[in-house]
Amino acid sequence: MAGADPRPPLRFWQIWNMCFGFLGIQFGWALQMANMSAIYEYLGADAHQIPILWLAAPLTGLLVQPVIGHLSDRTWNRLGRRRPYFLTGALLASGALIVMPHSSSLWMAAGLLWVLDASINISMEPFRAFVADLLPPEQRTRGYAMQALFIGLGAVIASVLPWALSGLLPAGREGGMSGQAIPLAVRLAFYTGAVVFLAAVLWTVFTTREHPPEDLEAFRRMKAEKAGFTAAVAEVFHDVLAMPPTMRRLAWVQIFTWLGFFCMWLYFGVAVARNIFGGAPGTPAYAQGIAWAGNCFAMYSAVCFAVSFALPVVAARLGRRLTHALCLTLGALGLMSVALIEDKYVLLLPMVGVGVAWASTLSMPYAILAGALPAGKTGIYMGIFNFFIVIPEILAALGFGALLERLLTNESALVLQLGGDSRLAVVVIGGVSLAVAAGLCALVIDPSAPAPARSIAQHPR
């Protein structure tokens, strides 16, 4: 029987507080995405080895997010339902960020990436369900857009931090130190990320309250009946088979979207360092190129931050599905145009389109999905939805190494047109993948009508 939603609208600062932890999560994630491929090359990895060194992280996410979603749906203690997982993930991720810059071998770095990615997933997945838990349907687009705002802000700061620190360090200290391969500026950025990650999550934990289950005794009985790892796996499997139609169609959009972004994250930095700056690992030009790629990432993250204010208004007028398709198209054009650019400053322009696509990716699919999920299943389905992020990452990790080694380097037409650089070719492939995702948006069903046009910066009244 349908009735009025019991959750009252939240004010701007309440939504701000509940989403603030994403600033820290994205700070850690952006440091990882912008710097790990370069860290692998600093430690001696060849280009075709880089994708496989990323493999452990998505494999872990494939398991961690649905299990954490299942557990958080069935948790209630003094910290609430989702907040215990925010805090646990933040503590583990902060530790990994501190240790990562001290990696002395490829496999040590890959192992720490596995721990870091798993820890970020522990924090991130419940945050997606957190918005649906606390906000009424008409405010969910605004809530996910607020998350995108903090993601953009965190990524801006994290992406530009190594470059900024290298400029502040005394001459001769911006590179390695005491025989370590990883530059001092990168290490200091990771230490800063550990502090920011934990502090931001603690802010949300201490400023936002969660609602207890309406019938706590019934909730405890249900939890006891479905306790144990076997029950969790069985329920995840059942719910995968029972995905709502909206989720099934969004899945294909997500797969091609995230494949496009992973193409960029895996090879954009090293492509810029080699093609725009003409450097090789260990040279000053290479370090400058990696730092400039971080500035490009900061550019698209800044655009994400700015666009997040406008997305709820645009989505209310055009619909969330069309809004997402248009944003992905801009991102596709941005990545494909990178191949035509030779000037480092001009390279910032395509990042505008990428930033628009990134802002939409972080908000529109989740706003559409939240209205299609059955009651009491938000956490587990948000975790299952993560499958369609990590599956393309796994495909990229397994396939791009062989692609680079056997096909792209075999004088293919695409690589020859790009000056013989296979890394840049993969970035262009990422743009094509975003274009496919934009076209697939036409098949998505948005189960709820757009909310009235209103910026996330406005109060609900």
HUHUDA-V35718 format. One record per pair of residues at least 6 apart in sequence whose ideal C-beta (glycine too) atoms are under 6 Angstrom apart, sorted by the first residue. I is the first residue (numbers start at 1). J is the second residue. D is the distance in whole Angstrom. If there is no record, write none. Layout:
I;J;D, I;J;D
This chain:
5;136;5, 7;136;5, 9;139;6, 9;460;4, 11;459;5, 12;459;5, 15;143;6, 15;146;5, 17;207;4, 17;208;5, 18;208;4, 19;146;4, 19;147;5, 19;150;6, 20;200;6, 20;203;5, 20;204;5, 21;86;6, 21;200;5, 21;201;4, 21;204;4, 22;127;6, 22;147;5, 22;150;4, 22;151;6, 23;150;4, 23;154;4, 23;200;4, 24;196;5, 24;197;4, 24;200;3, 24;201;5, 25;123;5, 25;124;5, 26;151;4, 26;154;4, 26;155;5, 27;154;4, 27;158;5, 27;193;5, 27;196;5, 27;197;6, 28;93;5, 28;97;6, 28;120;6, 28;193;5, 28;197;5, 29;120;6, 30;155;4, 30;158;4, 30;159;5, 31;158;5, 31;190;6, 31;193;5, 32;116;6, 33;265;5, 34;159;5, 34;294;5, 34;297;5, 35;186;6, 36;113;6, 37;50;5, 37;266;6, 37;269;6, 37;270;6, 38;269;6, 38;290;5, 39;109;6, 39;182;6, 40;50;5, 40;53;5, 41;281;5, 42;181;5, 42;182;6, 43;106;5, 43;109;6, 43;181;6, 45;106;6, 47;404;6, 48;401;4, 48;404;5, 48;405;4, 51;396;6, 51;397;4, 51;400;4, 51;401;5, 52;397;6, 52;401;5, 53;110;5, 54;397;5, 55;397;4, 56;114;4, 57;113;5, 57;114;6, 57;117;3, 58;390;4, 58;393;4, 58;394;5, 60;114;6, 60;117;6, 60;118;4, 61;121;5, 61;390;4, 62;390;5, 64;118;5, 64;121;5, 65;121;5, 65;125;4, 65;383;4, 65;386;4, 66;236;5, 66;383;4, 66;384;5, 67;232;6, 68;85;6, 68;122;6, 68;125;5, 69;125;6, 69;379;4, 69;380;4, 69;382;6, 69;383;3, 70;232;5, 70;380;5, 72;81;6, 72;82;5, 72;85;5, 72;126;5, 72;379;4, 73;379;4, 73;380;6, 74;223;5, 75;81;5, 80;210;4, 81;210;5, 82;126;4, 82;130;5, 83;205;5, 85;122;6, 85;126;4, 86;123;5, 86;201;5, 86;205;6, 87;205;6, 88;122;6, 89;119;5, 89;122;3, 89;123;3, 90;123;5, 90;197;6, 90;198;5, 90;201;4, 92;119;4, 93;116;6, 93;119;4, 93;120;5, 93;197;6, 94;194;4, 94;197;5, 94;198;5, 96;112;6, 96;115;5, 96;116;4, 96;119;6, 97;190;5, 97;193;5, 97;194;4, 98;194;5, 99;112;6, 100;112;5, 100;190;6, 101;182;5, 101;187;4, 101;190;5, 103;109;4, 125;382;6, 125;383;5, 128;366;6, 128;382;4, 129;378;4, 129;379;4, 129;382;5, 131;143;4, 131;144;6, 132;370;4, 132;378;5, 135;143;5, 137;371;6, 138;451;4, 140;367;5, 140;370;5, 141;312;5, 141;315;6, 141;367;4, 141;451;6, 142;312;5, 142;456;4, 144;363;4, 144;366;5, 144;367;5, 145;308;5, 145;311;5, 145;312;5, 145;363;5, 145;456;5, 146;456;5, 148;308;4, 148;359;5, 148;362;4, 148;363;4, 149;305;6, 149;308;4, 151;362;5, 152;301;5, 152;304;3, 152;305;3, 153;305;5, 155;301;3, 156;298;5, 156;301;4, 156;302;5, 159;294;5, 159;297;4, 159;298;4, 159;301;6, 160;294;6, 160;295;6, 160;298;4, 161;189;4, 162;185;5, 162;186;5, 162;189;5, 162;291;6, 162;294;6, 163;291;4, 163;294;5, 163;295;6, 165;185;4, 165;188;5, 165;189;6, 166;174;4, 166;185;4, 166;291;6, 173;184;6, 174;185;5, 175;183;5, 176;183;6, 177;184;5, 213;219;4, 239;380;6, 240;384;6, 244;372;5, 246;372;4, 246;445;5, 246;447;6, 247;369;6, 249;443;5, 249;444;5, 250;365;5, 250;444;6, 251;388;4, 252;440;5, 253;437;5, 253;440;5, 253;441;6, 254;388;4, 255;388;5, 255;392;5, 256;433;5, 256;436;5, 256;437;4, 257;361;6, 257;437;4, 258;389;5, 258;392;5, 259;392;4, 259;433;5, 260;430;4, 260;433;4, 260;434;4, 262;393;5, 262;396;5, 263;426;5, 263;427;6, 263;429;5, 263;430;3, 264;427;6, 264;430;5, 267;423;4, 267;426;5, 267;427;6, 268;293;6, 268;427;5, 269;290;5, 269;293;4, 270;423;5, 271;423;4, 271;424;4, 271;427;6, 272;289;5, 272;293;4, 273;279;5, 273;286;5, 273;289;3, 273;290;5, 275;421;6, 275;424;6, 276;344;5, 277;285;5, 277;288;6, 277;289;3, 278;285;6, 279;285;3, 279;286;3, 279;289;5, 280;286;6, 292;344;5, 296;347;6, 296;351;5, 299;348;5, 299;351;4, 300;351;4, 300;354;4, 300;355;4, 300;358;6, 303;352;5, 303;355;3, 304;355;5, 304;358;5, 304;359;4, 307;356;5, 307;359;4, 308;359;5, 309;455;6, 309;457;6, 311;363;6, 312;456;6, 313;453;5, 313;455;6, 314;323;5, 315;323;5, 315;450;6, 316;450;4, 316;451;6, 316;453;4, 317;453;6, 319;450;6, 320;364;5, 320;367;6, 320;368;5, 320;446;5, 321;441;5, 321;444;5, 321;446;5, 324;360;5, 324;364;4, 324;441;5, 325;438;5, 325;441;4, 327;356;5, 327;357;5, 327;360;3, 328;357;5, 328;434;5, 328;437;5, 328;438;4, 329;438;5, 330;353;4, 330;356;5, 330;357;6, 331;353;5, 331;354;5, 331;357;3, 331;434;5, 332;431;5, 332;434;4, 332;435;4, 333;353;5, 334;350;4, 334;353;3, 334;354;4, 335;427;6, 335;430;5, 335;431;3, 336;428;6, 336;431;4, 337;350;5, 338;350;5, 338;427;5, 339;418;5, 339;424;6, 339;428;5, 341;347;5, 368;446;5, 371;447;5, 371;448;4, 372;447;5, 373;381;5, 404;422;5, 408;415;5, 408;422;4, 408;425;5, 409;422;5, 414;425;5, 415;422;5, 415;425;5, 418;424;5, 418;425;5
